[in-house]
Amino acid sequence: MNKYCFGVDIGGTSVKIGLFTTDGKILDKWEIKTIKEDGGSAILPNIEQSLNDKMKEKLIQKSEIEGIGLGVPGPVDESGTVLNCVNLGWGVFNVTVEVTKLTGITNVKAGNDANVAALGEMWLGGGRGFSDMIMITLGTGVGGGVIHNGKIITGSKGAAGEIGHMIVNYNEEDCCNCGKKGCLEQYASATGIVKVANRLLARSNEPSYIRNRENLSAKLIFDAAKSGDKLALECVEQLGWYLGTACANIAAVVEPDVFVIGGGVSKAGVILLDVIQRHYEKYAFHAHKTKEFKLAELGNDAGIVGAAKLVIEN
Amino acid sequence: MNKYCFGVDIGGTSVKIGLFTTDGKILDKWEIKTIKEDGGSAILPNIEQSLNDKMKEKLIQKSEIEGIGLGVPGPVDESGTVLNCVNLGWGVFNVTVEVTKLTGITNVKAGNDANVAALGEMWLGGGRGFSDMIMITLGTGVGGGVIHNGKIITGSKGAAGEIGHMIVNYNEEDCCNCGKKGCLEQYASATGIVKVANRLLARSNEPSYIRNRENLSAKLIFDAAKSGDKLALECVEQLGWYLGTACANIAAVVEPDVFVIGGGVSKAGVILLDVIQRHYEKYAFHAHKTKEFKLAELGNDAGIVGAAKLVIEN
């Protein structure tokens, strides 16, 4: 195996790029702007330019590069075909073939960004040492990635790991952003938790640290829960129920070793892991009860790390 | 690739064995008794004897055998390690290593019987032409298998595909055989459907063909539904809801191309597929809505077919 590889995480605003050794060290990371005009046609040439510049700067030859991994914010199938990526203006084309054409490097692989981030956490983050892993990212939305045997499960059309759109409440009347009702994302995203809290607050008159807060946030709710606020604790309990039961149903399908929880909401820390795990163990099938729950560790680097891992054999 | 292979489906009562060509023809199939005494120690030697006898009978040389695939009624991990198989009296050991020792054939692979049956349906049955597939077997219990990219997802400890123990009803008060409450198996197994029907019958006085039947069965309920019986139709509708929502949540995790429905209950036919698909499409994430629903085709042969497929490269 060659000594170096690139991990590229293409986002709607910026492209994050990392230069790695193939044994898992980040040597450098930087960002370039995502130019979305003209169907995003400048994105790949700009990446190629940036990789070239970096190789010159670091005195690295192309022949020393093992490969280029790419995370893309949309569905990508096993073959590297992007299936409409509205955030970048991209239609349907094989992004790996394109990058090989531009760079002359043949080992190019691509995956959906959330799935690739999961792979990153498995390689160097919270899922280190495991090869069957579920990543759940609790942020503006709820994203996910499913890793089996050290590889991403892409799904048949690149749309696996949509954990946030598992239905966990069949009695919900409000709609999720996706149009369905009762999706995990409606309760476990940053705004979802606030919604759960507001519902609990509306149902009682009990005094609470989180009552009548103008900028009620997931952080405020967790902070209140940590200091023993009853309503905040109840809110965390509900969140744990939604996530724990979802994890139990995920385990029934793919039986991972570990669930890694990431995204802004996961900054709450161990209190979050514990409440998820408690509900998980109640609802999991007996053969699935003993699983690990870990916090993600790589933050925004998960994407470039996972992209690099795409081109490195186990 | 060599011309022949064996598929072996080890059950608690009998071992089914098939002789296949590696391009997918069943040349012969037969059964031997499963001898469970003495920790099931005679099972593998008896299989070896039976394979030898068959090769002699058919004038096939060992060198013409591509491999031996095994389905085992318990968890089996990627390496072929059986993790306690109470039905056979087996503890923890590597069944593939053992069969190689006995037969001298190196290409031996093993999987859980339900997962292996799913692989069989993908190769020569209802999932033919697809490589991302979920098999759901509706029988005494509800079993399952998850195929991604033409391979079984075993799970980290060989216990993936426990579709029957996804929770689909959080308000259930009765226990599933597994000890949990609200598992899919409680509604979608052969006895589960009867339970659903009895609950509907108890709730109304409406005359119905299925009322006061001594031997109410899934078949009777489907027959009544097909002839327009209102309560029976309502029962089928509920069954479709439970299975359809479970399939939607499965798709959120692994996004298959096709759901293949097998087991005794699936003899109901297209009426069953249609009602599952209708509810599925209502609850599935938008990127997952267009999936196929098919009936299993191989019946009891799925196990030997899938076992044979284990040792044949794609």
Interface residues (C-beta under 8 A of the other chain):
Chain A: P75 E78 F130 S131 D132 V146 H148 N149 I153 T154 G155 S156 K157 G158 A159 A160 G161 E162 I163 H165 M166 I167 Y170 C178 G179 K180 T245 A248 N249 I250 A252 V253 V254 E255 P256 D257 Y283 F285 H286 A287 H288
Chain B: P75 E78 F130 S131 D132 V146 H148 N149 I153 T154 G155 S156 K157 G158 A159 A160 G161 E162 I163 H165 M166 I167 Y170 C178 G179 K180 T245 A248 N249 I250 A252 V253 V254 E255 P256 D257 Y283 F285 H286 A287 H288
